Amino acid sequence: MRYNKIRKMDISNGPGVRVSIFMQGCAFNCKNCFNPETHNFQGGKEFNDETINRVLELCENENVEGLSILRWRTNAPKQYRRNNKTCKSI
């Protein structure tokens, strides 16, 4: 599984200040997509245990109110298992 970027202080993708993870890969390829660079399933960076630990560390900031995992519904079904591991870690 791959991700495109992590925002450590995001106010655009949920209520309050959040950590946001933009997952990599989308088969929809919608016209006028806000993040076309995330469409390629081979792009981005490897999502691994180190990434999960980094996200958990970022979420410990007292100003962060939540976590947004973006595009994870559009990833290939086999990637759901890894997304579930991330959610359970948090």
C-alpha positions as CSV (number, residue, x, y, z in Angstrom):
1,M,0.0,0.0,0.0
2,R,1.2,3.5,-0.8
3,Y,0.4,7.1,0.4
4,N,1.0,10.4,-1.3
5,K,1.4,12.8,1.6
6,I,0.8,13.4,5.2
7,R,-0.3,16.8,6.5
8,K,0.6,17.3,10.2
9,M,-1.7,20.3,10.7
10,D,-4.7,20.3,8.3
11,I,-7.8,22.4,8.6
12,S,-9.4,21.5,5.3
13,N,-10.3,17.8,5.7
14,G,-12.4,17.5,8.8
15,P,-13.5,19.4,11.9
16,G,-10.7,21.2,13.8
17,V,-7.0,20.8,13.3
18,R,-6.2,17.3,12.0
19,V,-3.5,15.0,10.8
20,S,-4.4,14.0,7.2
21,I,-3.1,11.1,5.2
22,F,-3.7,11.1,1.4
23,M,-3.6,7.5,0.3
24,Q,-2.2,6.7,-3.2
25,G,-4.2,5.2,-6.0
26,C,-7.6,5.9,-7.4
27,A,-9.4,4.1,-10.3
28,F,-12.1,6.8,-10.6
29,N,-9.9,9.5,-12.3
30,C,-12.7,12.1,-11.9
31,K,-12.5,15.1,-14.1
32,N,-11.4,18.2,-12.1
33,C,-10.0,16.0,-9.2
34,F,-8.3,18.1,-6.5
35,N,-5.5,15.6,-6.2
36,P,-4.8,14.0,-9.7
37,E,-1.2,13.2,-8.5
38,T,-2.7,10.5,-6.3
39,H,-4.3,8.5,-9.1
40,N,-1.3,6.3,-10.0
41,F,-1.3,3.2,-7.7
42,Q,2.5,2.9,-8.2
43,G,3.2,6.6,-7.2
44,G,3.8,8.0,-3.7
45,K,5.6,6.4,-0.9
46,E,5.5,3.0,0.8
47,F,3.0,2.9,3.7
48,N,4.5,0.7,6.4
49,D,4.8,0.4,10.2
50,E,7.2,3.4,10.3
51,T,4.5,5.5,8.6
52,I,1.9,4.4,11.1
53,N,4.2,5.3,14.0
54,R,4.9,8.7,12.5
55,V,1.2,9.3,12.1
56,L,0.5,8.3,15.7
57,E,3.3,10.6,16.9
58,L,1.9,13.5,14.9
59,C,-1.6,12.8,16.5
60,E,-0.1,13.3,20.0
61,N,0.2,17.0,19.4
62,E,-2.1,18.8,21.8
63,N,-3.5,21.0,19.0
64,V,-4.5,18.0,16.8
65,E,-8.2,17.0,17.2
66,G,-8.4,14.1,14.9
67,L,-7.1,12.1,11.9
68,S,-8.4,12.1,8.4
69,I,-7.6,9.2,6.0
70,L,-8.3,10.4,2.6
71,R,-9.0,8.3,-0.6
72,W,-8.8,5.0,1.3
73,R,-12.2,3.9,0.0
74,T,-11.0,4.2,-3.6
75,N,-7.9,2.0,-3.1
76,A,-7.9,-1.6,-4.3
77,P,-9.8,-4.0,-2.0
78,K,-6.6,-5.8,-0.9
79,Q,-5.4,-2.5,0.6
80,Y,-8.3,-2.4,3.0
81,R,-6.5,-4.7,5.4
82,R,-3.6,-2.3,5.8
83,N,-6.0,0.7,6.3
84,N,-7.9,-1.3,9.0
85,K,-4.6,-1.9,10.8
86,T,-3.9,1.8,10.8
87,C,-7.3,2.6,12.2
88,K,-7.0,0.0,14.9
89,S,-3.6,1.4,15.9
90,I,-5.1,4.8,16.5
